[in-house]
């Protein structure tokens, strides 16, 4: 099963009994916080779920035609 932002927002809406717009705003805010934290070079740890971090990798060679 693929979990999308819409799926998450729908679950939040059902569990908290709030409007659809509010649940989408919550999901968007959470994702923005995660993106800003990662872009600043810090890791994001969600207890009981996982750790997100950015890793530098070497560039890969592409195919030139």
PDB file of N, CA, C and O in Angstrom:
ATOM      1  N   UNK A   1       0.841  -1.180   0.000  1.00  0.00           N
ATOM      2  CA  UNK A   1       0.000   0.000   0.000  1.00  0.00           C
ATOM      3  C   UNK A   1       0.883   1.240   0.000  1.00  0.00           C
ATOM      4  O   UNK A   1       1.800   1.355   0.813  1.00  0.00           O
ATOM      5  N   UNK A   2       0.613   2.148  -0.893  1.00  0.00           N
ATOM      6  CA  UNK A   2       1.330   3.407  -0.957  1.00  0.00           C
ATOM      7  C   UNK A   2       0.643   4.421  -0.059  1.00  0.00           C
ATOM      8  O   UNK A   2      -0.571   4.609  -0.127  1.00  0.00           O
ATOM      9  N   UNK A   3       1.432   5.069   0.781  1.00  0.00           N
ATOM     10  CA  UNK A   3       0.892   6.089   1.671  1.00  0.00           C
ATOM     11  C   UNK A   3       1.230   7.451   1.073  1.00  0.00           C
ATOM     12  O   UNK A   3       2.399   7.776   0.865  1.00  0.00           O
ATOM     13  N   UNK A   4       0.209   8.231   0.803  1.00  0.00           N
ATOM     14  CA  UNK A   4       0.385   9.551   0.219  1.00  0.00           C
ATOM     15  C   UNK A   4       0.048  10.627   1.243  1.00  0.00           C
ATOM     16  O   UNK A   4      -0.449  10.334   2.331  1.00  0.00           O
ATOM     17  N   UNK A   5       0.324  11.871   0.881  1.00  0.00           N
ATOM     18  CA  UNK A   5      -0.046  12.977   1.765  1.00  0.00           C
ATOM     19  C   UNK A   5      -1.557  12.985   1.991  1.00  0.00           C
ATOM     20  O   UNK A   5      -2.025  13.274   3.092  1.00  0.00           O
ATOM     21  N   UNK A   6      -2.306  12.671   0.954  1.00  0.00           N
ATOM     22  CA  UNK A   6      -3.764  12.638   1.069  1.00  0.00           C
ATOM     23  C   UNK A   6      -4.223  11.556   2.042  1.00  0.00           C
ATOM     24  O   UNK A   6      -5.164  11.766   2.808  1.00  0.00           O
ATOM     25  N   UNK A   7      -3.565  10.409   2.013  1.00  0.00           N
ATOM     26  CA  UNK A   7      -3.894   9.318   2.935  1.00  0.00           C
ATOM     27  C   UNK A   7      -3.624   9.734   4.374  1.00  0.00           C
ATOM     28  O   UNK A   7      -4.447   9.508   5.262  1.00  0.00           O
ATOM     29  N   UNK A   8      -2.471  10.340   4.593  1.00  0.00           N
ATOM     30  CA  UNK A   8      -2.113  10.790   5.936  1.00  0.00           C
ATOM     31  C   UNK A   8      -3.092  11.856   6.412  1.00  0.00           C
ATOM     32  O   UNK A   8      -3.570  11.800   7.545  1.00  0.00           O
ATOM     33  N   UNK A   9      -3.391  12.821   5.557  1.00  0.00           N
ATOM     34  CA  UNK A   9      -4.324  13.899   5.916  1.00  0.00           C
ATOM     35  C   UNK A   9      -5.707  13.339   6.240  1.00  0.00           C
ATOM     36  O   UNK A   9      -6.366  13.805   7.169  1.00  0.00           O
ATOM     37  N   UNK A  10      -6.140  12.350   5.482  1.00  0.00           N
ATOM     38  CA  UNK A  10      -7.442  11.735   5.722  1.00  0.00           C
ATOM     39  C   UNK A  10      -7.489  11.039   7.074  1.00  0.00           C
ATOM     40  O   UNK A  10      -8.486  11.139   7.790  1.00  0.00           O
ATOM     41  N   UNK A  11      -6.415  10.330   7.431  1.00  0.00           N
ATOM     42  CA  UNK A  11      -6.347   9.658   8.730  1.00  0.00           C
ATOM     43  C   UNK A  11      -6.360  10.671   9.877  1.00  0.00           C
ATOM     44  O   UNK A  11      -7.027  10.471  10.892  1.00  0.00           O
ATOM     45  N   UNK A  12      -5.608  11.764   9.696  1.00  0.00           N
ATOM     46  CA  UNK A  12      -5.598  12.817  10.717  1.00  0.00           C
ATOM     47  C   UNK A  12      -6.988  13.410  10.866  1.00  0.00           C
ATOM     48  O   UNK A  12      -7.461  13.640  11.979  1.00  0.00           O
ATOM     49  N   UNK A  13      -7.635  13.653   9.744  1.00  0.00           N
ATOM     50  CA  UNK A  13      -8.989  14.209   9.758  1.00  0.00           C
ATOM     51  C   UNK A  13      -9.950  13.294  10.512  1.00  0.00           C
ATOM     52  O   UNK A  13     -10.743  13.764  11.328  1.00  0.00           O
ATOM     53  N   UNK A  14      -9.884  12.008  10.248  1.00  0.00           N
ATOM     54  CA  UNK A  14     -10.776  11.048  10.901  1.00  0.00           C
ATOM     55  C   UNK A  14     -10.496  10.928  12.400  1.00  0.00           C
ATOM     56  O   UNK A  14     -11.420  10.910  13.212  1.00  0.00           O
ATOM     57  N   UNK A  15      -9.212  10.847  12.757  1.00  0.00           N
ATOM     58  CA  UNK A  15      -8.861  10.619  14.159  1.00  0.00           C
ATOM     59  C   UNK A  15      -9.056  11.849  15.038  1.00  0.00           C
ATOM     60  O   UNK A  15      -9.397  11.723  16.214  1.00  0.00           O
ATOM     61  N   UNK A  16      -8.840  13.041  14.473  1.00  0.00           N
ATOM     62  CA  UNK A  16      -8.972  14.256  15.263  1.00  0.00           C
ATOM     63  C   UNK A  16     -10.312  14.956  15.065  1.00  0.00           C
ATOM     64  O   UNK A  16     -10.609  15.948  15.730  1.00  0.00           O
ATOM     65  N   UNK A  17     -11.111  14.433  14.148  1.00  0.00           N
ATOM     66  CA  UNK A  17     -12.422  15.008  13.832  1.00  0.00           C
ATOM     67  C   UNK A  17     -12.302  16.495  13.502  1.00  0.00           C
ATOM     68  O   UNK A  17     -12.957  17.343  14.107  1.00  0.00           O
ATOM     69  N   UNK A  18     -11.436  16.784  12.512  1.00  0.00           N
ATOM     70  CA  UNK A  18     -11.234  18.156  12.064  1.00  0.00           C
ATOM     71  C   UNK A  18     -11.546  18.245  10.574  1.00  0.00           C
ATOM     72  O   UNK A  18     -11.774  17.231   9.915  1.00  0.00           O
ATOM     73  N   UNK A  19     -11.552  19.456  10.056  1.00  0.00           N
ATOM     74  CA  UNK A  19     -11.857  19.659   8.645  1.00  0.00           C
ATOM     75  C   UNK A  19     -10.694  19.200   7.769  1.00  0.00           C
ATOM     76  O   UNK A  19      -9.545  19.143   8.208  1.00  0.00           O
ATOM     77  N   UNK A  20     -11.021  18.879   6.528  1.00  0.00           N
ATOM     78  CA  UNK A  20     -10.047  18.390   5.563  1.00  0.00           C
ATOM     79  C   UNK A  20      -8.908  19.401   5.376  1.00  0.00           C
ATOM     80  O   UNK A  20      -7.741  19.007   5.351  1.00  0.00           O
ATOM     81  N   UNK A  21      -9.220  20.674   5.246  1.00  0.00           N
ATOM     82  CA  UNK A  21      -8.214  21.718   5.045  1.00  0.00           C
ATOM     83  C   UNK A  21      -7.237  21.757   6.214  1.00  0.00           C
ATOM     84  O   UNK A  21      -6.032  21.896   6.007  1.00  0.00           O
ATOM     85  N   UNK A  22      -7.740  21.636   7.431  1.00  0.00           N
ATOM     86  CA  UNK A  22      -6.873  21.656   8.613  1.00  0.00           C
ATOM     87  C   UNK A  22      -5.906  20.477   8.610  1.00  0.00           C
ATOM     88  O   UNK A  22      -4.731  20.634   8.940  1.00  0.00           O
ATOM     89  N   UNK A  23      -6.396  19.301   8.239  1.00  0.00           N
ATOM     90  CA  UNK A  23      -5.537  18.119   8.236  1.00  0.00           C
ATOM     91  C   UNK A  23      -4.448  18.243   7.169  1.00  0.00           C
ATOM     92  O   UNK A  23      -3.311  17.837   7.406  1.00  0.00           O
ATOM     93  N   UNK A  24      -4.776  18.797   5.997  1.00  0.00           N
ATOM     94  CA  UNK A  24      -3.769  19.011   4.958  1.00  0.00           C
ATOM     95  C   UNK A  24      -2.740  20.036   5.420  1.00  0.00           C
ATOM     96  O   UNK A  24      -1.551  19.884   5.139  1.00  0.00           O
ATOM     97  N   UNK A  25      -3.179  21.073   6.122  1.00  0.00           N
ATOM     98  CA  UNK A  25      -2.259  22.076   6.647  1.00  0.00           C
ATOM     99  C   UNK A  25      -1.295  21.463   7.656  1.00  0.00           C
ATOM    100  O   UNK A  25      -0.114  21.812   7.678  1.00  0.00           O
ATOM    101  N   UNK A  26      -1.786  20.561   8.484  1.00  0.00           N
ATOM    102  CA  UNK A  26      -0.933  19.873   9.462  1.00  0.00           C
ATOM    103  C   UNK A  26       0.138  19.056   8.755  1.00  0.00           C
ATOM    104  O   UNK A  26       1.312  19.118   9.120  1.00  0.00           O
ATOM    105  N   UNK A  27      -0.263  18.291   7.745  1.00  0.00           N
ATOM    106  CA  UNK A  27       0.684  17.453   7.001  1.00  0.00           C
ATOM    107  C   UNK A  27       1.716  18.327   6.300  1.00  0.00           C
ATOM    108  O   UNK A  27       2.910  18.033   6.363  1.00  0.00           O
ATOM    109  N   UNK A  28       1.285  19.392   5.636  1.00  0.00           N
ATOM    110  CA  UNK A  28       2.201  20.285   4.931  1.00  0.00           C
ATOM    111  C   UNK A  28       3.174  20.950   5.896  1.00  0.00           C
ATOM    112  O   UNK A  28       4.361  21.069   5.591  1.00  0.00           O
ATOM    113  N   UNK A  29       2.690  21.382   7.049  1.00  0.00           N
ATOM    114  CA  UNK A  29       3.548  22.008   8.046  1.00  0.00           C
ATOM    115  C   UNK A  29       4.599  21.030   8.552  1.00  0.00           C
ATOM    116  O   UNK A  29       5.773  21.384   8.664  1.00  0.00           O
ATOM    117  N   UNK A  30       4.192  19.814   8.854  1.00  0.00           N
ATOM    118  CA  UNK A  30       5.124  18.795   9.308  1.00  0.00           C
ATOM    119  C   UNK A  30       6.211  18.530   8.268  1.00  0.00           C
ATOM    120  O   UNK A  30       7.393  18.463   8.606  1.00  0.00           O
ATOM    121  N   UNK A  31       5.816  18.382   7.013  1.00  0.00           N
ATOM    122  CA  UNK A  31       6.793  18.108   5.955  1.00  0.00           C
ATOM    123  C   UNK A  31       7.738  19.289   5.746  1.00  0.00           C
ATOM    124  O   UNK A  31       8.922  19.086   5.476  1.00  0.00           O
ATOM    125  N   UNK A  32       7.237  20.513   5.866  1.00  0.00           N
ATOM    126  CA  UNK A  32       8.092  21.697   5.743  1.00  0.00           C
ATOM    127  C   UNK A  32       9.115  21.748   6.871  1.00  0.00           C
ATOM    128  O   UNK A  32      10.276  22.085   6.638  1.00  0.00           O
ATOM    129  N   UNK A  33       8.695  21.416   8.092  1.00  0.00           N
ATOM    130  CA  UNK A  33       9.624  21.386   9.222  1.00  0.00           C
ATOM    131  C   UNK A  33      10.723  20.354   8.966  1.00  0.00           C
ATOM    132  O   UNK A  33      11.898  20.625   9.212  1.00  0.00           O
ATOM    133  N   UNK A  34      10.352  19.190   8.479  1.00  0.00           N
ATOM    134  CA  UNK A  34      11.334  18.137   8.182  1.00  0.00           C
ATOM    135  C   UNK A  34      12.291  18.605   7.089  1.00  0.00           C
ATOM    136  O   UNK A  34      13.502  18.429   7.218  1.00  0.00           O
ATOM    137  N   UNK A  35      11.766  19.200   6.013  1.00  0.00           N
ATOM    138  CA  UNK A  35      12.618  19.669   4.914  1.00  0.00           C
ATOM    139  C   UNK A  35      13.588  20.749   5.378  1.00  0.00           C
ATOM    140  O   UNK A  35      14.771  20.702   5.041  1.00  0.00           O
ATOM    141  N   UNK A  36      13.103  21.718   6.145  1.00  0.00           N
ATOM    142  CA  UNK A  36      13.978  22.793   6.633  1.00  0.00           C
ATOM    143  C   UNK A  36      15.071  22.245   7.539  1.00  0.00           C
ATOM    144  O   UNK A  36      16.223  22.671   7.457  1.00  0.00           O
ATOM    145  N   UNK A  37      14.716  21.314   8.390  1.00  0.00           N
ATOM    146  CA  UNK A  37      15.692  20.726   9.306  1.00  0.00           C
ATOM    147  C   UNK A  37      16.763  19.966   8.535  1.00  0.00           C
ATOM    148  O   UNK A  37      17.951  20.104   8.826  1.00  0.00           O
ATOM    149  N   UNK A  38      16.356  19.168   7.557  1.00  0.00           N
ATOM    150  CA  UNK A  38      17.316  18.413   6.756  1.00  0.00           C
ATOM    151  C   UNK A  38      18.191  19.340   5.914  1.00  0.00           C
ATOM    152  O   UNK A  38      19.390  19.096   5.776  1.00  0.00           O
ATOM    153  N   UNK A  39      17.613  20.390   5.355  1.00  0.00           N
ATOM    154  CA  UNK A  39      18.390  21.300   4.508  1.00  0.00           C
ATOM    155  C   UNK A  39      19.402  22.108   5.318  1.00  0.00           C
ATOM    156  O   UNK A  39      20.392  22.591   4.768  1.00  0.00           O
ATOM    157  N   UNK A  40      19.159  22.258   6.625  1.00  0.00           N
ATOM    158  CA  UNK A  40      20.116  22.965   7.476  1.00  0.00           C
ATOM    159  C   UNK A  40      21.261  22.046   7.914  1.00  0.00           C
ATOM    160  O   UNK A  40      22.194  22.491   8.583  1.00  0.00           O
ATOM    161  N   UNK A  41      21.190  20.779   7.541  1.00  0.00           N
ATOM    162  CA  UNK A  41      22.258  19.836   7.851  1.00  0.00           C
ATOM    163  C   UNK A  41      22.011  18.984   9.078  1.00  0.00           C
ATOM    164  O   UNK A  41      22.838  18.141   9.425  1.00  0.00           O
ATOM    165  N   UNK A  42      20.884  19.192   9.741  1.00  0.00           N
ATOM    166  CA  UNK A  42      20.560  18.406  10.931  1.00  0.00           C
ATOM    167  C   UNK A  42      19.772  17.153  10.547  1.00  0.00           C
ATOM    168  O   UNK A  42      19.139  17.107   9.492  1.00  0.00           O
ATOM    169  N   UNK A  43      19.817  16.151  11.402  1.00  0.00           N
ATOM    170  CA  UNK A  43      19.024  14.935  11.218  1.00  0.00           C
ATOM    171  C   UNK A  43      17.653  15.124  11.854  1.00  0.00           C
ATOM    172  O   UNK A  43      17.473  15.966  12.734  1.00  0.00           O
ATOM    173  N   UNK A  44      16.693  14.331  11.399  1.00  0.00           N
ATOM    174  CA  UNK A  44      15.351  14.338  11.978  1.00  0.00           C
ATOM    175  C   UNK A  44      15.095  12.952  12.535  1.00  0.00           C
ATOM    176  O   UNK A  44      15.162  11.962  11.807  1.00  0.00           O
ATOM    177  N   UNK A  45      14.801  12.880  13.827  1.00  0.00           N
ATOM    178  CA  UNK A  45      14.520  11.615  14.492  1.00  0.00           C
ATOM    179  C   UNK A  45      13.067  11.621  14.955  1.00  0.00           C
ATOM    180  O   UNK A  45      12.674  12.438  15.788  1.00  0.00           O
ATOM    181  N   UNK A  46      12.276  10.701  14.406  1.00  0.00           N
ATOM    182  CA  UNK A  46      10.884  10.543  14.822  1.00  0.00           C
ATOM    183  C   UNK A  46      10.846   9.272  15.661  1.00  0.00           C
ATOM    184  O   UNK A  46      10.940   8.161  15.138  1.00  0.00           O
ATOM    185  N   UNK A  47      10.708   9.452  16.952  1.00  0.00           N
ATOM    186  CA  UNK A  47      10.759   8.336  17.891  1.00  0.00           C
ATOM    187  C   UNK A  47       9.727   7.268  17.529  1.00  0.00           C
ATOM    188  O   UNK A  47       8.555   7.577  17.311  1.00  0.00           O
ATOM    189  N   UNK A  48      10.159   6.036  17.467  1.00  0.00           N
ATOM    190  CA  UNK A  48       9.267   4.933  17.139  1.00  0.00           C
ATOM    191  C   UNK A  48       8.997   4.772  15.652  1.00  0.00           C
ATOM    192  O   UNK A  48       8.263   3.874  15.240  1.00  0.00           O
ATOM    193  N   UNK A  49       9.602   5.657  14.837  1.00  0.00           N
ATOM    194  CA  UNK A  49       9.361   5.570  13.390  1.00  0.00           C
ATOM    195  C   UNK A  49      10.661   5.443  12.612  1.00  0.00           C
ATOM    196  O   UNK A  49      10.848   4.491  11.854  1.00  0.00           O
ATOM    197  N   UNK A  50      11.565   6.413  12.801  1.00  0.00           N
ATOM    198  CA  UNK A  50      12.821   6.334  12.070  1.00  0.00           C
ATOM    199  C   UNK A  50      13.602   7.624  12.108  1.00  0.00           C
ATOM    200  O   UNK A  50      13.166   8.633  12.662  1.00  0.00           O
ATOM    201  N   UNK A  51      14.780   7.561  11.496  1.00  0.00           N
ATOM    202  CA  UNK A  51      15.678   8.705  11.445  1.00  0.00           C
ATOM    203  C   UNK A  51      15.896   9.091   9.990  1.00  0.00           C
ATOM    204  O   UNK A  51      16.151   8.239   9.138  1.00  0.00           O
ATOM    205  N   UNK A  52      15.794  10.384   9.721  1.00  0.00           N
ATOM    206  CA  UNK A  52      16.018  10.905   8.385  1.00  0.00           C
ATOM    207  C   UNK A  52      17.303  11.713   8.402  1.00  0.00           C
ATOM    208  O   UNK A  52      17.536  12.504   9.317  1.00  0.00           O
ATOM    209  N   UNK A  53      18.137  11.512   7.388  1.00  0.00           N
ATOM    210  CA  UNK A  53      19.370  12.291   7.283  1.00  0.00           C
ATOM    211  C   UNK A  53      19.742  12.430   5.813  1.00  0.00           C
ATOM    212  O   UNK A  53      19.324  11.644   4.964  1.00  0.00           O
ATOM    213  N   UNK A  54      20.534  13.450   5.545  1.00  0.00           N
ATOM    214  CA  UNK A  54      21.008  13.697   4.186  1.00  0.00           C
ATOM    215  C   UNK A  54      22.437  13.198   4.106  1.00  0.00           C
ATOM    216  O   UNK A  54      23.254  13.502   4.976  1.00  0.00           O
ATOM    217  N   UNK A  55      22.745  12.437   3.072  1.00  0.00           N
ATOM    218  CA  UNK A  55      24.096  11.916   2.884  1.00  0.00           C
ATOM    219  C   UNK A  55      24.636  12.406   1.546  1.00  0.00           C
ATOM    220  O   UNK A  55      23.934  12.399   0.535  1.00  0.00           O
ATOM    221  N   UNK A  56      25.877  12.824   1.561  1.00  0.00           N
ATOM    222  CA  UNK A  56      26.531  13.230   0.324  1.00  0.00           C
ATOM    223  C   UNK A  56      27.022  11.981  -0.399  1.00  0.00           C
ATOM    224  O   UNK A  56      27.566  11.059   0.208  1.00  0.00           O
ATOM    225  N   UNK A  57      26.815  11.981  -1.704  1.00  0.00           N
ATOM    226  CA  UNK A  57      27.292  10.870  -2.521  1.00  0.00           C
ATOM    227  C   UNK A  57      28.075  11.425  -3.697  1.00  0.00           C
ATOM    228  O   UNK A  57      27.859  12.560  -4.120  1.00  0.00           O
ATOM    229  N   UNK A  58      28.975  10.626  -4.214  1.00  0.00           N
ATOM    230  CA  UNK A  58      29.713  11.004  -5.412  1.00  0.00           C
ATOM    231  C   UNK A  58      28.749  11.035  -6.596  1.00  0.00           C
ATOM    232  O   UNK A  58      27.757  10.308  -6.642  1.00  0.00           O
ATOM    233  N   UNK A  59      29.074  11.894  -7.537  1.00  0.00           N
ATOM    234  CA  UNK A  59      28.273  11.917  -8.754  1.00  0.00           C
ATOM    235  C   UNK A  59      28.510  10.627  -9.535  1.00  0.00           C
ATOM    236  O   UNK A  59      29.610  10.075  -9.559  1.00  0.00           O
ATOM    237  N   UNK A  60      27.445  10.177 -10.165  1.00  0.00           N
ATOM    238  CA  UNK A  60      27.572   8.987 -11.007  1.00  0.00           C
ATOM    239  C   UNK A  60      27.724   9.430 -12.445  1.00  0.00           C
ATOM    240  O   UNK A  60      27.217  10.477 -12.848  1.00  0.00           O
ATOM    241  N   UNK A  61      28.425   8.623 -13.207  1.00  0.00           N
ATOM    242  CA  UNK A  61      28.584   8.928 -14.628  1.00  0.00           C
ATOM    243  C   UNK A  61      27.293   8.639 -15.354  1.00  0.00           C
ATOM    244  O   UNK A  61      26.670   7.596 -15.158  1.00  0.00           O
ATOM    245  N   UNK A  62      26.905   9.562 -16.182  1.00  0.00           N
ATOM    246  CA  UNK A  62      25.714   9.372 -16.982  1.00  0.00           C
ATOM    247  C   UNK A  62      26.062   8.792 -18.338  1.00  0.00           C
ATOM    248  O   UNK A  62      27.235   8.617 -18.669  1.00  0.00           O
ATOM    249  N   UNK A  63      25.067   8.506 -19.095  1.00  0.00           N
ATOM    250  CA  UNK A  63      25.271   7.990 -20.453  1.00  0.00           C
ATOM    251  C   UNK A  63      25.217   9.175 -21.401  1.00  0.00           C
ATOM    252  O   UNK A  63      24.252   9.939 -21.403  1.00  0.00           O
ATOM    253  N   UNK A  64      26.248   9.321 -22.197  1.00  0.00           N
ATOM    254  CA  UNK A  64      26.248  10.401 -23.203  1.00  0.00           C
ATOM    255  C   UNK A  64      26.021   9.796 -24.578  1.00  0.00           C
ATOM    256  O   UNK A  64      26.571   8.748 -24.915  1.00  0.00           O
ATOM    257  N   UNK A  65      25.237  10.449 -25.326  1.00  0.00           N
ATOM    258  CA  UNK A  65      24.918   9.957 -26.675  1.00  0.00           C
ATOM    259  C   UNK A  65      25.568  10.781 -27.718  1.00  0.00           C
ATOM    260  O   UNK A  65      25.407  10.509 -28.908  1.00  0.00           O
TER     261      UNK A  65
END
